[in-house]
Amino acid sequence: MLYKEYLLQEGIHENHIIYMNFESFEYRTITTEEKFRQKLDELLPRDDKKVYLLFDEIQMVTGWQRIVNGIRVSFNSDIIITGSNANMLSGEIATLLSGRYIEIPIYPFSFSEFLQVKGIESDSRKVDNAYDEYEKYGGFPSVVIAEESIKDTILSGIFDTIVLNDVLLRAGVKDATALKFIIRFSADNVGQLVNASKIVNTLKM
């Protein structure tokens, strides 16, 4: 959405920017290749000017890669897609799009970026306190800008989303409680030797 606003500011006409978030109410029923094709046929402009297509959470659409490859071949276009790590690992994207893509990994804020967002100079006396906050909550943007009272709640939601969507579903794990325990156990034992037997014995306690 921010990129769409940027394109508008750069003078790109709104008719040549197609933004589709497949988790939104408007597009949540578009789950198949055919429905995706039909909707794009309605939205694509009928001229030779470059069209910008922004597809968010595209993994919700079965067969999306054939549509994206078709647009790339048939239209003067820039295509930006985002999706869940569980369904769009780098190696798989390379196969799906035949290597015709540029991957831009998105990471949490580094500490210097954290300071920038907070408006704190690197030589300020506030840096030590800022580092304590960064060490405790990390650099997820939604957490950084949130009020102190809800930071833990947001982090918990991020953790559950990653575990439930990106790990459980992909790996076919059925016991979410056991998996969460193993993750927390591993986090508590960073820097120590941990083997499967130790984890099993801890689970039995």
LINKA-V621878 format. One record per residue. N is the residue number from 0. RES is the residue in three letters. PHI is phi in whole degrees, 0 to 359 (NA if undefined). PSI is psi in whole degrees, 0 to 359 (none if undefined). BURIAL is b if it has 16 or more other ideal C-beta (glycine too) atoms within 10 Angstrom, else e. Layout:
n=N res=RES phi=PHI psi=PSI burial=BURIAL
n=N res=RES phi=PHI psi=PSI burial=BURIAL
This chain:
n=0 res=MET phi=NA psi=321 burial=e
n=1 res=LEU phi=296 psi=322 burial=e
n=2 res=TYR phi=293 psi=325 burial=e
n=3 res=LYS phi=298 psi=317 burial=b
n=4 res=GLU phi=297 psi=321 burial=e
n=5 res=TYR phi=298 psi=315 burial=e
n=6 res=LEU phi=298 psi=319 burial=b
n=7 res=LEU phi=297 psi=319 burial=e
n=8 res=GLN phi=295 psi=332 burial=e
n=9 res=GLU phi=278 psi=1 burial=e
n=10 res=GLY phi=94 psi=9 burial=e
n=11 res=ILE phi=286 psi=129 burial=b
n=12 res=HIS phi=294 psi=141 burial=e
n=13 res=GLU phi=301 psi=330 burial=e
n=14 res=ASN phi=293 psi=344 burial=e
n=15 res=HIS phi=252 psi=19 burial=b
n=16 res=ILE phi=235 psi=115 burial=b
n=17 res=ILE phi=249 psi=114 burial=b
n=18 res=TYR phi=246 psi=123 burial=b
n=19 res=MET phi=229 psi=119 burial=b
n=20 res=ASN phi=254 psi=112 burial=b
n=21 res=PHE phi=281 psi=2 burial=b
n=22 res=GLU phi=262 psi=353 burial=e
n=23 res=SER phi=282 psi=161 burial=e
n=24 res=PHE phi=299 psi=323 burial=e
n=25 res=GLU phi=296 psi=322 burial=e
n=26 res=TYR phi=244 psi=8 burial=b
n=27 res=ARG phi=292 psi=342 burial=e
n=28 res=THR phi=274 psi=353 burial=e
n=29 res=ILE phi=274 psi=95 burial=b
n=30 res=THR phi=238 psi=355 burial=e
n=31 res=THR phi=237 psi=161 burial=e
n=32 res=GLU phi=302 psi=318 burial=b
n=33 res=GLU phi=294 psi=317 burial=e
n=34 res=LYS phi=295 psi=322 burial=e
n=35 res=PHE phi=297 psi=314 burial=b
n=36 res=ARG phi=298 psi=316 burial=e
n=37 res=GLN phi=297 psi=317 burial=e
n=38 res=LYS phi=294 psi=318 burial=b
n=39 res=LEU phi=295 psi=325 burial=b
n=40 res=ASP phi=299 psi=328 burial=e
n=41 res=GLU phi=286 psi=324 burial=e
n=42 res=LEU phi=268 psi=332 burial=e
n=43 res=LEU phi=292 psi=132 burial=b
n=44 res=PRO phi=291 psi=156 burial=e
n=45 res=ARG phi=257 psi=48 burial=e
n=46 res=ASP phi=221 psi=183 burial=e
n=47 res=ASP phi=264 psi=3 burial=e
n=48 res=LYS phi=288 psi=152 burial=e
n=49 res=LYS phi=296 psi=136 burial=e
n=50 res=VAL phi=246 psi=140 burial=b
n=51 res=TYR phi=252 psi=121 burial=b
n=52 res=LEU phi=246 psi=122 burial=b
n=53 res=LEU phi=244 psi=111 burial=b
n=54 res=PHE phi=246 psi=115 burial=b
n=55 res=ASP phi=255 psi=133 burial=b
n=56 res=GLU phi=57 psi=50 burial=b
n=57 res=ILE phi=292 psi=343 burial=b
n=58 res=GLN phi=295 psi=348 burial=b
n=59 res=MET phi=289 psi=345 burial=b
n=60 res=VAL phi=255 psi=119 burial=b
n=61 res=THR phi=290 psi=129 burial=e
n=62 res=GLY phi=81 psi=17 burial=e
n=63 res=TRP phi=301 psi=329 burial=b
n=64 res=GLN phi=295 psi=328 burial=b
n=65 res=ARG phi=291 psi=324 burial=e
n=66 res=ILE phi=292 psi=314 burial=b
n=67 res=VAL phi=299 psi=316 burial=b
n=68 res=ASN phi=297 psi=322 burial=e
n=69 res=GLY phi=295 psi=318 burial=e
n=70 res=ILE phi=297 psi=316 burial=b
n=71 res=ARG phi=301 psi=321 burial=b
n=72 res=VAL phi=283 psi=324 burial=e
n=73 res=SER phi=263 psi=342 burial=e
n=74 res=PHE phi=232 psi=153 burial=b
n=75 res=ASN phi=283 psi=100 burial=e
n=76 res=SER phi=212 psi=156 burial=b
n=77 res=ASP phi=245 psi=130 burial=e
n=78 res=ILE phi=239 psi=124 burial=b
n=79 res=ILE phi=242 psi=123 burial=e
n=80 res=ILE phi=235 psi=145 burial=b
n=81 res=THR phi=231 psi=157 burial=e
n=82 res=GLY phi=190 psi=173 burial=b
n=83 res=SER phi=291 psi=141 burial=b
n=84 res=ASN phi=301 psi=331 burial=e
n=85 res=ALA phi=295 psi=331 burial=b
n=86 res=ASN phi=248 psi=353 burial=b
n=87 res=MET phi=225 psi=56 burial=b
n=88 res=LEU phi=291 psi=150 burial=e
n=89 res=SER phi=308 psi=313 burial=e
n=90 res=GLY phi=298 psi=325 burial=e
n=91 res=GLU phi=286 psi=323 burial=e
n=92 res=ILE phi=297 psi=319 burial=b
n=93 res=ALA phi=302 psi=321 burial=e
n=94 res=THR phi=288 psi=315 burial=e
n=95 res=LEU phi=293 psi=323 burial=e
n=96 res=LEU phi=253 psi=14 burial=b
n=97 res=SER phi=56 psi=32 burial=e
n=98 res=GLY phi=77 psi=2 burial=e
n=99 res=ARG phi=268 psi=67 burial=e
n=100 res=TYR phi=201 psi=162 burial=e
n=101 res=ILE phi=240 psi=122 burial=e
n=102 res=GLU phi=268 psi=133 burial=e
n=103 res=ILE phi=239 psi=97 burial=e
n=104 res=PRO phi=295 psi=141 burial=e
n=105 res=ILE phi=248 psi=123 burial=e
n=106 res=TYR phi=243 psi=162 burial=e
n=107 res=PRO phi=297 psi=167 burial=e
n=108 res=PHE phi=298 psi=138 burial=b
n=109 res=SER phi=287 psi=172 burial=e
n=110 res=PHE phi=294 psi=324 burial=e
n=111 res=SER phi=294 psi=322 burial=e
n=112 res=GLU phi=291 psi=322 burial=e
n=113 res=PHE phi=303 psi=313 burial=b
n=114 res=LEU phi=298 psi=320 burial=b
n=115 res=GLN phi=297 psi=315 burial=e
n=116 res=VAL phi=297 psi=322 burial=e
n=117 res=LYS phi=282 psi=349 burial=b
n=118 res=GLY phi=72 psi=34 burial=e
n=119 res=ILE phi=250 psi=127 burial=e
n=120 res=GLU phi=288 psi=145 burial=e
n=121 res=SER phi=296 psi=339 burial=e
n=122 res=ASP phi=258 psi=14 burial=e
n=123 res=SER phi=281 psi=157 burial=e
n=124 res=ARG phi=290 psi=345 burial=e
n=125 res=LYS phi=279 psi=353 burial=e
n=126 res=VAL phi=298 psi=318 burial=b
n=127 res=ASP phi=299 psi=315 burial=e
n=128 res=ASN phi=294 psi=323 burial=e
n=129 res=ALA phi=295 psi=321 burial=b
n=130 res=TYR phi=293 psi=323 burial=e
n=131 res=ASP phi=301 psi=318 burial=e
n=132 res=GLU phi=293 psi=318 burial=e
n=133 res=TYR phi=296 psi=320 burial=b
n=134 res=GLU phi=294 psi=324 burial=e
n=135 res=LYS phi=281 psi=317 burial=e
n=136 res=TYR phi=251 psi=346 burial=b
n=137 res=GLY phi=81 psi=194 burial=e
n=138 res=GLY phi=242 psi=20 burial=e
n=139 res=PHE phi=298 psi=124 burial=b
n=140 res=PRO phi=308 psi=317 burial=e
n=141 res=SER phi=296 psi=331 burial=e
n=142 res=VAL phi=280 psi=318 burial=b
n=143 res=VAL phi=302 psi=318 burial=b
n=144 res=ILE phi=271 psi=356 burial=e
n=145 res=ALA phi=279 psi=160 burial=b
n=146 res=GLU phi=293 psi=150 burial=e
n=147 res=GLU phi=306 psi=323 burial=e
n=148 res=SER phi=292 psi=340 burial=e
n=149 res=ILE phi=243 psi=5 burial=e
n=150 res=LYS phi=300 psi=315 burial=b
n=151 res=ASP phi=298 psi=322 burial=e
n=152 res=THR phi=295 psi=317 burial=e
n=153 res=ILE phi=295 psi=316 burial=b
n=154 res=LEU phi=299 psi=319 burial=b
n=155 res=SER phi=298 psi=320 burial=e
n=156 res=GLY phi=294 psi=320 burial=e
n=157 res=ILE phi=297 psi=316 burial=e
n=158 res=PHE phi=301 psi=312 burial=e
n=159 res=ASP phi=296 psi=321 burial=e
n=160 res=THR phi=297 psi=315 burial=e
n=161 res=ILE phi=294 psi=314 burial=e
n=162 res=VAL phi=294 psi=312 burial=b
n=163 res=LEU phi=285 psi=319 burial=e
n=164 res=ASN phi=271 psi=315 burial=e
n=165 res=ASP phi=269 psi=343 burial=e
n=166 res=VAL phi=245 psi=302 burial=b
n=167 res=LEU phi=303 psi=308 burial=b
n=168 res=LEU phi=293 psi=317 burial=e
n=169 res=ARG phi=293 psi=318 burial=e
n=170 res=ALA phi=273 psi=351 burial=e
n=171 res=GLY phi=71 psi=28 burial=e
n=172 res=VAL phi=285 psi=133 burial=e
n=173 res=LYS phi=261 psi=335 burial=e
n=174 res=ASP phi=258 psi=91 burial=e
n=175 res=ALA phi=294 psi=323 burial=e
n=176 res=THR phi=297 psi=315 burial=e
n=177 res=ALA phi=295 psi=320 burial=e
n=178 res=LEU phi=296 psi=316 burial=b
n=179 res=LYS phi=298 psi=321 burial=b
n=180 res=PHE phi=296 psi=317 burial=e
n=181 res=ILE phi=297 psi=320 burial=b
n=182 res=ILE phi=296 psi=314 burial=e
n=183 res=ARG phi=294 psi=321 burial=e
n=184 res=PHE phi=299 psi=315 burial=e
n=185 res=SER phi=296 psi=320 burial=e
n=186 res=ALA phi=294 psi=322 burial=e
n=187 res=ASP phi=289 psi=342 burial=e
n=188 res=ASN phi=244 psi=28 burial=e
n=189 res=VAL phi=300 psi=133 burial=e
n=190 res=GLY phi=91 psi=355 burial=e
n=191 res=GLN phi=247 psi=154 burial=e
n=192 res=LEU phi=288 psi=126 burial=e
n=193 res=VAL phi=230 psi=131 burial=e
n=194 res=ASN phi=237 psi=171 burial=e
n=195 res=ALA phi=299 psi=323 burial=e
n=196 res=SER phi=298 psi=319 burial=e
n=197 res=LYS phi=296 psi=320 burial=e
n=198 res=ILE phi=294 psi=316 burial=b
n=199 res=VAL phi=300 psi=316 burial=e
n=200 res=ASN phi=296 psi=323 burial=e
n=201 res=THR phi=291 psi=321 burial=e
n=202 res=LEU phi=295 psi=331 burial=e
n=203 res=LYS phi=282 psi=343 burial=e
n=204 res=MET phi=289 psi=none burial=e
